[in-house]
């Protein structure tokens, strides 16, 4: 796992968050899906760095890459 992403059962019900914040990876991905630019996300969450947003994307890619596909 990326060092910028943490999963702690005591923070946001164990959802992946950016280390040192309560900002969930899903929040960042939702903003990206909604058309927000990197600059807009950093304005919206001034405590984030560009590397945090990239780490969220990398985390999602990794999670999907580990997904098990069932076939009939």
Secondary structure as GFF3:
##gff-version 3
##sequence-region A 1 72
A	DSSP	beta_strand	5	6	.	.	.	ID=ss1
A	DSSP	three_ten_helix	12	14	.	.	.	ID=ss2
A	DSSP	beta_strand	17	18	.	.	.	ID=ss3
A	DSSP	alpha_helix	25	33	.	.	.	ID=ss4
A	DSSP	alpha_helix	38	44	.	.	.	ID=ss5
A	DSSP	alpha_helix	50	65	.	.	.	ID=ss6
###
